[in-house]
Amino acid sequence: MSHMFQKVLVPVDGSRYMSGVVAHAIAIAKKTGCSLTFLYVVNVELTTNLEVEKQKETSAKIPEECRQKAAAEEVSASSRVEVGSPAETIVETAVRAKFDLIIIGSRGYSRLKTLFVGSVADEVMEQASCPVLLVK
């Protein structure tokens, strides 16, 4: 039996909203048998080149903790850290590694703030070539 989703990308950022996204992703993986990849993007727009390597090292624990949570629930998972603009990097990673689905959290910005700032989730939903599941 073939499953609709086999490889799922789950961007994580260390925020307080992340645990809900991770829980949803694990629940979906348990039901569908898909594998999860937890991705943390070091935002180069906010970082100097000297800090990128340091931040890559310290940030690696975020997706790794998510991977361990999934593994504890017997879900196949991996973790990775990329460097770039968050939305672009998420979309490019999904295309390059042929992910079937992206599960991403909505930060719950106020409507007004979202109009001015936009959110990574909004950009990913607009640009992704695969389905995107938004977790509120």
CNS distance restraints for C-alpha pairs under 8 A (distance, minus, plus):
assign (resid   3 and name CA) (resid  32 and name CA) 6.83 0.50 0.50
assign (resid   3 and name CA) (resid  33 and name CA) 7.83 0.50 0.50
assign (resid   3 and name CA) (resid  34 and name CA) 7.82 0.50 0.50
assign (resid   4 and name CA) (resid 100 and name CA) 7.85 0.50 0.50
assign (resid   5 and name CA) (resid  32 and name CA) 7.30 0.50 0.50
assign (resid   5 and name CA) (resid  34 and name CA) 6.01 0.50 0.50
assign (resid   5 and name CA) (resid 100 and name CA) 5.43 0.50 0.50
assign (resid   5 and name CA) (resid 101 and name CA) 6.58 0.50 0.50
assign (resid   6 and name CA) (resid  32 and name CA) 7.98 0.50 0.50
assign (resid   6 and name CA) (resid  33 and name CA) 7.18 0.50 0.50
assign (resid   6 and name CA) (resid  34 and name CA) 4.24 0.50 0.50
assign (resid   6 and name CA) (resid  35 and name CA) 6.05 0.50 0.50
assign (resid   6 and name CA) (resid  99 and name CA) 7.82 0.50 0.50
assign (resid   6 and name CA) (resid 100 and name CA) 6.51 0.50 0.50
assign (resid   7 and name CA) (resid  34 and name CA) 5.72 0.50 0.50
assign (resid   7 and name CA) (resid  35 and name CA) 5.16 0.50 0.50
assign (resid   7 and name CA) (resid  36 and name CA) 6.17 0.50 0.50
assign (resid   7 and name CA) (resid  37 and name CA) 7.61 0.50 0.50
assign (resid   7 and name CA) (resid  98 and name CA) 7.70 0.50 0.50
assign (resid   7 and name CA) (resid  99 and name CA) 5.03 0.50 0.50
assign (resid   7 and name CA) (resid 100 and name CA) 5.48 0.50 0.50
assign (resid   7 and name CA) (resid 101 and name CA) 6.87 0.50 0.50
assign (resid   8 and name CA) (resid  34 and name CA) 6.84 0.50 0.50
assign (resid   8 and name CA) (resid  35 and name CA) 6.13 0.50 0.50
assign (resid   8 and name CA) (resid  36 and name CA) 4.89 0.50 0.50
assign (resid   8 and name CA) (resid  37 and name CA) 6.22 0.50 0.50
assign (resid   8 and name CA) (resid  99 and name CA) 5.66 0.50 0.50
assign (resid   8 and name CA) (resid 100 and name CA) 5.92 0.50 0.50
assign (resid   8 and name CA) (resid 101 and name CA) 4.90 0.50 0.50
assign (resid   8 and name CA) (resid 102 and name CA) 5.74 0.50 0.50
assign (resid   8 and name CA) (resid 103 and name CA) 7.16 0.50 0.50
assign (resid   9 and name CA) (resid  36 and name CA) 5.99 0.50 0.50
assign (resid   9 and name CA) (resid  37 and name CA) 4.96 0.50 0.50
assign (resid   9 and name CA) (resid  38 and name CA) 6.21 0.50 0.50
assign (resid   9 and name CA) (resid  39 and name CA) 7.03 0.50 0.50
assign (resid   9 and name CA) (resid  94 and name CA) 6.81 0.50 0.50
assign (resid   9 and name CA) (resid  99 and name CA) 6.33 0.50 0.50
assign (resid   9 and name CA) (resid 101 and name CA) 6.30 0.50 0.50
assign (resid   9 and name CA) (resid 102 and name CA) 4.76 0.50 0.50
assign (resid   9 and name CA) (resid 103 and name CA) 6.33 0.50 0.50
assign (resid  10 and name CA) (resid  21 and name CA) 7.95 0.50 0.50
assign (resid  10 and name CA) (resid  22 and name CA) 7.62 0.50 0.50
assign (resid  10 and name CA) (resid  25 and name CA) 7.31 0.50 0.50
assign (resid  10 and name CA) (resid  36 and name CA) 6.81 0.50 0.50
assign (resid  10 and name CA) (resid  37 and name CA) 5.88 0.50 0.50
assign (resid  10 and name CA) (resid  38 and name CA) 4.75 0.50 0.50
assign (resid  10 and name CA) (resid  39 and name CA) 5.99 0.50 0.50
assign (resid  10 and name CA) (resid 102 and name CA) 5.88 0.50 0.50
assign (resid  10 and name CA) (resid 103 and name CA) 5.05 0.50 0.50
assign (resid  10 and name CA) (resid 104 and name CA) 6.05 0.50 0.50
assign (resid  11 and name CA) (resid  38 and name CA) 5.70 0.50 0.50
assign (resid  11 and name CA) (resid  39 and name CA) 4.55 0.50 0.50
assign (resid  11 and name CA) (resid  40 and name CA) 5.88 0.50 0.50
assign (resid  11 and name CA) (resid  41 and name CA) 7.74 0.50 0.50
assign (resid  11 and name CA) (resid  90 and name CA) 7.11 0.50 0.50
assign (resid  11 and name CA) (resid 102 and name CA) 7.79 0.50 0.50
assign (resid  11 and name CA) (resid 103 and name CA) 7.18 0.50 0.50
assign (resid  11 and name CA) (resid 104 and name CA) 5.97 0.50 0.50
assign (resid  12 and name CA) (resid  18 and name CA) 6.12 0.50 0.50
assign (resid  12 and name CA) (resid  38 and name CA) 6.42 0.50 0.50
assign (resid  12 and name CA) (resid  39 and name CA) 5.82 0.50 0.50
assign (resid  12 and name CA) (resid  40 and name CA) 5.35 0.50 0.50
assign (resid  12 and name CA) (resid  62 and name CA) 7.37 0.50 0.50
assign (resid  12 and name CA) (resid  63 and name CA) 6.54 0.50 0.50
assign (resid  12 and name CA) (resid 104 and name CA) 7.74 0.50 0.50
assign (resid  13 and name CA) (resid  18 and name CA) 6.72 0.50 0.50
assign (resid  13 and name CA) (resid  40 and name CA) 5.95 0.50 0.50
assign (resid  13 and name CA) (resid  41 and name CA) 7.54 0.50 0.50
assign (resid  13 and name CA) (resid  62 and name CA) 7.31 0.50 0.50
assign (resid  14 and name CA) (resid  18 and name CA) 6.14 0.50 0.50
assign (resid  14 and name CA) (resid  62 and name CA) 6.13 0.50 0.50
assign (resid  17 and name CA) (resid  21 and name CA) 6.99 0.50 0.50
assign (resid  17 and name CA) (resid 105 and name CA) 7.00 0.50 0.50
assign (resid  17 and name CA) (resid 106 and name CA) 7.98 0.50 0.50
assign (resid  17 and name CA) (resid 107 and name CA) 6.70 0.50 0.50
assign (resid  18 and name CA) (resid  22 and name CA) 6.20 0.50 0.50
assign (resid  18 and name CA) (resid 105 and name CA) 6.94 0.50 0.50
assign (resid  19 and name CA) (resid  23 and name CA) 6.06 0.50 0.50
assign (resid  20 and name CA) (resid  24 and name CA) 6.23 0.50 0.50
assign (resid  20 and name CA) (resid 105 and name CA) 7.99 0.50 0.50
assign (resid  20 and name CA) (resid 135 and name CA) 7.61 0.50 0.50
assign (resid  21 and name CA) (resid  25 and name CA) 6.14 0.50 0.50
assign (resid  21 and name CA) (resid 103 and name CA) 7.26 0.50 0.50
assign (resid  21 and name CA) (resid 104 and name CA) 6.64 0.50 0.50
assign (resid  21 and name CA) (resid 105 and name CA) 5.69 0.50 0.50
assign (resid  21 and name CA) (resid 135 and name CA) 6.00 0.50 0.50
assign (resid  22 and name CA) (resid  26 and name CA) 6.13 0.50 0.50
assign (resid  22 and name CA) (resid  66 and name CA) 6.80 0.50 0.50
assign (resid  23 and name CA) (resid  27 and name CA) 6.17 0.50 0.50
assign (resid  24 and name CA) (resid  28 and name CA) 6.18 0.50 0.50
assign (resid  24 and name CA) (resid 135 and name CA) 7.73 0.50 0.50
assign (resid  25 and name CA) (resid  29 and name CA) 6.12 0.50 0.50
assign (resid  25 and name CA) (resid  36 and name CA) 7.53 0.50 0.50
assign (resid  25 and name CA) (resid 103 and name CA) 6.75 0.50 0.50
assign (resid  26 and name CA) (resid  30 and name CA) 6.13 0.50 0.50
assign (resid  26 and name CA) (resid  36 and name CA) 7.89 0.50 0.50
assign (resid  26 and name CA) (resid  70 and name CA) 6.00 0.50 0.50
assign (resid  26 and name CA) (resid  73 and name CA) 7.79 0.50 0.50
assign (resid  26 and name CA) (resid  75 and name CA) 6.97 0.50 0.50
assign (resid  27 and name CA) (resid  31 and name CA) 6.40 0.50 0.50
assign (resid  28 and name CA) (resid  32 and name CA) 6.03 0.50 0.50
assign (resid  28 and name CA) (resid  33 and name CA) 7.98 0.50 0.50
assign (resid  28 and name CA) (resid  34 and name CA) 7.89 0.50 0.50
assign (resid  29 and name CA) (resid  33 and name CA) 5.13 0.50 0.50
assign (resid  29 and name CA) (resid  34 and name CA) 4.96 0.50 0.50
assign (resid  29 and name CA) (resid  35 and name CA) 6.46 0.50 0.50
assign (resid  29 and name CA) (resid  36 and name CA) 7.18 0.50 0.50
assign (resid  29 and name CA) (resid  75 and name CA) 6.56 0.50 0.50
assign (resid  30 and name CA) (resid  34 and name CA) 7.58 0.50 0.50
assign (resid  30 and name CA) (resid  75 and name CA) 6.47 0.50 0.50
assign (resid  33 and name CA) (resid  75 and name CA) 7.69 0.50 0.50
assign (resid  34 and name CA) (resid  76 and name CA) 7.46 0.50 0.50
assign (resid  35 and name CA) (resid  75 and name CA) 6.82 0.50 0.50
assign (resid  35 and name CA) (resid  76 and name CA) 4.87 0.50 0.50
assign (resid  35 and name CA) (resid  77 and name CA) 5.49 0.50 0.50
assign (resid  36 and name CA) (resid  75 and name CA) 7.72 0.50 0.50
assign (resid  36 and name CA) (resid  76 and name CA) 6.37 0.50 0.50
assign (resid  36 and name CA) (resid  77 and name CA) 4.53 0.50 0.50
assign (resid  36 and name CA) (resid  78 and name CA) 6.41 0.50 0.50
assign (resid  37 and name CA) (resid  67 and name CA) 7.65 0.50 0.50
assign (resid  37 and name CA) (resid  77 and name CA) 5.51 0.50 0.50
assign (resid  37 and name CA) (resid  78 and name CA) 4.74 0.50 0.50
assign (resid  37 and name CA) (resid  79 and name CA) 5.44 0.50 0.50
assign (resid  37 and name CA) (resid  80 and name CA) 7.28 0.50 0.50
assign (resid  38 and name CA) (resid  63 and name CA) 5.12 0.50 0.50
assign (resid  38 and name CA) (resid  64 and name CA) 7.61 0.50 0.50
assign (resid  38 and name CA) (resid  66 and name CA) 6.73 0.50 0.50
assign (resid  38 and name CA) (resid  67 and name CA) 6.66 0.50 0.50
assign (resid  38 and name CA) (resid  77 and name CA) 7.48 0.50 0.50
assign (resid  38 and name CA) (resid  78 and name CA) 6.26 0.50 0.50
assign (resid  38 and name CA) (resid  79 and name CA) 4.70 0.50 0.50
assign (resid  38 and name CA) (resid  80 and name CA) 6.36 0.50 0.50
assign (resid  39 and name CA) (resid  63 and name CA) 5.94 0.50 0.50
assign (resid  39 and name CA) (resid  79 and name CA) 5.96 0.50 0.50
assign (resid  39 and name CA) (resid  80 and name CA) 5.06 0.50 0.50
assign (resid  39 and name CA) (resid  81 and name CA) 5.73 0.50 0.50
assign (resid  39 and name CA) (resid  82 and name CA) 7.35 0.50 0.50
assign (resid  39 and name CA) (resid  90 and name CA) 7.91 0.50 0.50
assign (resid  40 and name CA) (resid  59 and name CA) 7.14 0.50 0.50
assign (resid  40 and name CA) (resid  60 and name CA) 7.35 0.50 0.50
assign (resid  40 and name CA) (resid  62 and name CA) 7.14 0.50 0.50
assign (resid  40 and name CA) (resid  63 and name CA) 6.09 0.50 0.50
assign (resid  40 and name CA) (resid  80 and name CA) 6.50 0.50 0.50
assign (resid  40 and name CA) (resid  81 and name CA) 4.87 0.50 0.50
assign (resid  40 and name CA) (resid  82 and name CA) 6.43 0.50 0.50
assign (resid  41 and name CA) (resid  81 and name CA) 5.78 0.50 0.50
assign (resid  41 and name CA) (resid  82 and name CA) 4.90 0.50 0.50
assign (resid  41 and name CA) (resid  83 and name CA) 5.44 0.50 0.50
assign (resid  41 and name CA) (resid  84 and name CA) 6.58 0.50 0.50
assign (resid  41 and name CA) (resid  85 and name CA) 7.56 0.50 0.50
assign (resid  41 and name CA) (resid  86 and name CA) 5.62 0.50 0.50
assign (resid  41 and name CA) (resid  89 and name CA) 7.17 0.50 0.50
assign (resid  41 and name CA) (resid  90 and name CA) 7.70 0.50 0.50
assign (resid  42 and name CA) (resid  52 and name CA) 7.20 0.50 0.50
assign (resid  42 and name CA) (resid  55 and name CA) 6.97 0.50 0.50
assign (resid  42 and name CA) (resid  56 and name CA) 6.55 0.50 0.50
assign (resid  42 and name CA) (resid  59 and name CA) 7.57 0.50 0.50
assign (resid  42 and name CA) (resid  81 and name CA) 7.21 0.50 0.50
assign (resid  42 and name CA) (resid  82 and name CA) 6.22 0.50 0.50
assign (resid  42 and name CA) (resid  83 and name CA) 4.69 0.50 0.50
assign (resid  42 and name CA) (resid  84 and name CA) 6.24 0.50 0.50
assign (resid  42 and name CA) (resid  85 and name CA) 7.82 0.50 0.50
assign (resid  42 and name CA) (resid  86 and name CA) 7.40 0.50 0.50
assign (resid  43 and name CA) (resid  47 and name CA) 6.63 0.50 0.50
assign (resid  43 and name CA) (resid  83 and name CA) 6.23 0.50 0.50
assign (resid  43 and name CA) (resid  84 and name CA) 5.32 0.50 0.50
assign (resid  43 and name CA) (resid  85 and name CA) 5.36 0.50 0.50
assign (resid  43 and name CA) (resid  86 and name CA) 5.97 0.50 0.50
assign (resid  44 and name CA) (resid  48 and name CA) 7.09 0.50 0.50
assign (resid  44 and name CA) (resid  49 and name CA) 7.80 0.50 0.50
assign (resid  44 and name CA) (resid  52 and name CA) 7.21 0.50 0.50
assign (resid  44 and name CA) (resid  83 and name CA) 6.38 0.50 0.50
assign (resid  44 and name CA) (resid  84 and name CA) 5.11 0.50 0.50
assign (resid  44 and name CA) (resid  85 and name CA) 6.20 0.50 0.50
assign (resid  45 and name CA) (resid  84 and name CA) 7.52 0.50 0.50
assign (resid  45 and name CA) (resid  85 and name CA) 6.61 0.50 0.50
assign (resid  47 and name CA) (resid  51 and name CA) 6.14 0.50 0.50
assign (resid  47 and name CA) (resid  52 and name CA) 6.34 0.50 0.50
assign (resid  48 and name CA) (resid  52 and name CA) 6.49 0.50 0.50
assign (resid  49 and name CA) (resid  53 and name CA) 7.67 0.50 0.50
assign (resid  50 and name CA) (resid  54 and name CA) 7.55 0.50 0.50
assign (resid  51 and name CA) (resid  55 and name CA) 5.90 0.50 0.50
assign (resid  52 and name CA) (resid  56 and name CA) 6.01 0.50 0.50
assign (resid  52 and name CA) (resid  83 and name CA) 7.73 0.50 0.50
assign (resid  53 and name CA) (resid  57 and name CA) 6.45 0.50 0.50
assign (resid  54 and name CA) (resid  58 and name CA) 6.44 0.50 0.50
assign (resid  55 and name CA) (resid  59 and name CA) 5.70 0.50 0.50
assign (resid  56 and name CA) (resid  60 and name CA) 6.04 0.50 0.50
assign (resid  56 and name CA) (resid  81 and name CA) 6.68 0.50 0.50
assign (resid  56 and name CA) (resid  82 and name CA) 7.86 0.50 0.50
assign (resid  56 and name CA) (resid  83 and name CA) 7.82 0.50 0.50
assign (resid  57 and name CA) (resid  61 and name CA) 7.78 0.50 0.50
assign (resid  59 and name CA) (resid  63 and name CA) 7.79 0.50 0.50
assign (resid  59 and name CA) (resid  81 and name CA) 7.46 0.50 0.50
assign (resid  60 and name CA) (resid  64 and name CA) 6.26 0.50 0.50
assign (resid  60 and name CA) (resid  79 and name CA) 7.99 0.50 0.50
assign (resid  60 and name CA) (resid  80 and name CA) 7.12 0.50 0.50
assign (resid  60 and name CA) (resid  81 and name CA) 6.10 0.50 0.50
assign (resid  61 and name CA) (resid  65 and name CA) 5.91 0.50 0.50
assign (resid  62 and name CA) (resid  66 and name CA) 6.65 0.50 0.50
assign (resid  63 and name CA) (resid  67 and name CA) 6.17 0.50 0.50
assign (resid  63 and name CA) (resid  79 and name CA) 5.15 0.50 0.50
assign (resid  63 and name CA) (resid  80 and name CA) 6.61 0.50 0.50
assign (resid  63 and name CA) (resid  81 and name CA) 7.66 0.50 0.50
assign (resid  64 and name CA) (resid  68 and name CA) 6.23 0.50 0.50
assign (resid  64 and name CA) (resid  78 and name CA) 7.57 0.50 0.50
assign (resid  64 and name CA) (resid  79 and name CA) 5.41 0.50 0.50
assign (resid  64 and name CA) (resid  80 and name CA) 7.78 0.50 0.50
assign (resid  65 and name CA) (resid  69 and name CA) 6.31 0.50 0.50
assign (resid  66 and name CA) (resid  70 and name CA) 6.35 0.50 0.50
assign (resid  66 and name CA) (resid  79 and name CA) 7.78 0.50 0.50
assign (resid  67 and name CA) (resid  71 and name CA) 6.10 0.50 0.50
assign (resid  67 and name CA) (resid  77 and name CA) 5.45 0.50 0.50
assign (resid  67 and name CA) (resid  78 and name CA) 5.65 0.50 0.50
assign (resid  67 and name CA) (resid  79 and name CA) 6.01 0.50 0.50
assign (resid  68 and name CA) (resid  72 and name CA) 6.06 0.50 0.50
assign (resid  69 and name CA) (resid  73 and name CA) 6.65 0.50 0.50
assign (resid  70 and name CA) (resid  74 and name CA) 6.43 0.50 0.50
assign (resid  70 and name CA) (resid  75 and name CA) 5.09 0.50 0.50
assign (resid  70 and name CA) (resid  76 and name CA) 7.04 0.50 0.50
assign (resid  70 and name CA) (resid  77 and name CA) 6.38 0.50 0.50
assign (resid  71 and name CA) (resid  75 and name CA) 5.09 0.50 0.50
assign (resid  71 and name CA) (resid  76 and name CA) 6.27 0.50 0.50
assign (resid  71 and name CA) (resid  77 and name CA) 6.57 0.50 0.50
assign (resid  82 and name CA) (resid  89 and name CA) 7.29 0.50 0.50
assign (resid  83 and name CA) (resid  89 and name CA) 7.42 0.50 0.50
assign (resid  84 and name CA) (resid  88 and name CA) 7.46 0.50 0.50
assign (resid  84 and name CA) (resid  89 and name CA) 5.78 0.50 0.50
assign (resid  85 and name CA) (resid  89 and name CA) 5.77 0.50 0.50
assign (resid  86 and name CA) (resid  90 and name CA) 6.08 0.50 0.50
assign (resid  86 and name CA) (resid 120 and name CA) 6.69 0.50 0.50
assign (resid  87 and name CA) (resid  91 and name CA) 6.27 0.50 0.50
assign (resid  87 and name CA) (resid 120 and name CA) 5.14 0.50 0.50
assign (resid  87 and name CA) (resid 121 and name CA) 7.29 0.50 0.50
assign (resid  87 and name CA) (resid 123 and name CA) 5.93 0.50 0.50
assign (resid  87 and name CA) (resid 124 and name CA) 5.42 0.50 0.50
assign (resid  88 and name CA) (resid  92 and name CA) 6.01 0.50 0.50
assign (resid  88 and name CA) (resid 124 and name CA) 7.45 0.50 0.50
assign (resid  89 and name CA) (resid  93 and name CA) 5.90 0.50 0.50
assign (resid  90 and name CA) (resid  94 and name CA) 6.18 0.50 0.50
assign (resid  90 and name CA) (resid 124 and name CA) 7.17 0.50 0.50
assign (resid  91 and name CA) (resid  95 and name CA) 6.36 0.50 0.50
assign (resid  91 and name CA) (resid 124 and name CA) 6.23 0.50 0.50
assign (resid  91 and name CA) (resid 127 and name CA) 6.75 0.50 0.50
assign (resid  91 and name CA) (resid 128 and name CA) 5.39 0.50 0.50
assign (resid  91 and name CA) (resid 129 and name CA) 7.82 0.50 0.50
assign (resid  92 and name CA) (resid  96 and name CA) 5.95 0.50 0.50
assign (resid  93 and name CA) (resid  97 and name CA) 5.90 0.50 0.50
assign (resid  94 and name CA) (resid  98 and name CA) 5.69 0.50 0.50
assign (resid  94 and name CA) (resid  99 and name CA) 4.94 0.50 0.50
assign (resid  94 and name CA) (resid 100 and name CA) 7.86 0.50 0.50
assign (resid  94 and name CA) (resid 102 and name CA) 7.53 0.50 0.50
assign (resid  94 and name CA) (resid 128 and name CA) 7.76 0.50 0.50
assign (resid  94 and name CA) (resid 130 and name CA) 7.83 0.50 0.50
assign (resid  95 and name CA) (resid  99 and name CA) 6.57 0.50 0.50
assign (resid  95 and name CA) (resid 129 and name CA) 7.29 0.50 0.50
assign (resid  99 and name CA) (resid 130 and name CA) 7.39 0.50 0.50
assign (resid 100 and name CA) (resid 130 and name CA) 5.88 0.50 0.50
assign (resid 100 and name CA) (resid 131 and name CA) 7.01 0.50 0.50
assign (resid 101 and name CA) (resid 130 and name CA) 5.75 0.50 0.50
assign (resid 101 and name CA) (resid 131 and name CA) 5.12 0.50 0.50
assign (resid 101 and name CA) (resid 132 and name CA) 5.79 0.50 0.50
assign (resid 101 and name CA) (resid 133 and name CA) 7.37 0.50 0.50
assign (resid 102 and name CA) (resid 130 and name CA) 7.32 0.50 0.50
assign (resid 102 and name CA) (resid 131 and name CA) 6.49 0.50 0.50
assign (resid 102 and name CA) (resid 132 and name CA) 4.75 0.50 0.50
assign (resid 102 and name CA) (resid 133 and name CA) 6.14 0.50 0.50
assign (resid 103 and name CA) (resid 132 and name CA) 5.91 0.50 0.50
assign (resid 103 and name CA) (resid 133 and name CA) 4.73 0.50 0.50
assign (resid 103 and name CA) (resid 134 and name CA) 6.09 0.50 0.50
assign (resid 103 and name CA) (resid 135 and name CA) 7.14 0.50 0.50
assign (resid 104 and name CA) (resid 121 and name CA) 6.40 0.50 0.50
assign (resid 104 and name CA) (resid 132 and name CA) 7.26 0.50 0.50
assign (resid 104 and name CA) (resid 133 and name CA) 6.27 0.50 0.50
assign (resid 104 and name CA) (resid 134 and name CA) 5.20 0.50 0.50
assign (resid 104 and name CA) (resid 135 and name CA) 6.07 0.50 0.50
assign (resid 105 and name CA) (resid 121 and name CA) 6.79 0.50 0.50
assign (resid 105 and name CA) (resid 134 and name CA) 5.63 0.50 0.50
assign (resid 105 and name CA) (resid 135 and name CA) 4.65 0.50 0.50
assign (resid 105 and name CA) (resid 136 and name CA) 6.02 0.50 0.50
assign (resid 106 and name CA) (resid 119 and name CA) 7.98 0.50 0.50
assign (resid 106 and name CA) (resid 121 and name CA) 6.09 0.50 0.50
assign (resid 106 and name CA) (resid 134 and name CA) 6.32 0.50 0.50
assign (resid 106 and name CA) (resid 135 and name CA) 5.90 0.50 0.50
assign (resid 106 and name CA) (resid 136 and name CA) 5.13 0.50 0.50
assign (resid 107 and name CA) (resid 119 and name CA) 7.94 0.50 0.50
assign (resid 107 and name CA) (resid 136 and name CA) 7.20 0.50 0.50
assign (resid 108 and name CA) (resid 136 and name CA) 7.01 0.50 0.50
assign (resid 109 and name CA) (resid 113 and name CA) 6.20 0.50 0.50
assign (resid 109 and name CA) (resid 114 and name CA) 5.88 0.50 0.50
assign (resid 110 and name CA) (resid 114 and name CA) 6.21 0.50 0.50
assign (resid 111 and name CA) (resid 115 and name CA) 6.31 0.50 0.50
assign (resid 112 and name CA) (resid 116 and name CA) 6.71 0.50 0.50
assign (resid 113 and name CA) (resid 117 and name CA) 5.82 0.50 0.50
assign (resid 113 and name CA) (resid 118 and name CA) 7.40 0.50 0.50
assign (resid 114 and name CA) (resid 118 and name CA) 4.47 0.50 0.50
assign (resid 114 and name CA) (resid 119 and name CA) 6.37 0.50 0.50
assign (resid 118 and name CA) (resid 122 and name CA) 6.72 0.50 0.50
assign (resid 118 and name CA) (resid 123 and name CA) 7.54 0.50 0.50
assign (resid 119 and name CA) (resid 123 and name CA) 6.42 0.50 0.50
assign (resid 120 and name CA) (resid 124 and name CA) 6.11 0.50 0.50
assign (resid 121 and name CA) (resid 125 and name CA) 6.10 0.50 0.50
assign (resid 121 and name CA) (resid 134 and name CA) 7.41 0.50 0.50
assign (resid 122 and name CA) (resid 126 and name CA) 6.28 0.50 0.50
assign (resid 123 and name CA) (resid 127 and name CA) 6.11 0.50 0.50
assign (resid 124 and name CA) (resid 128 and name CA) 5.52 0.50 0.50
assign (resid 124 and name CA) (resid 132 and name CA) 7.78 0.50 0.50
assign (resid 125 and name CA) (resid 132 and name CA) 6.00 0.50 0.50
assign (resid 128 and name CA) (resid 132 and name CA) 7.38 0.50 0.50
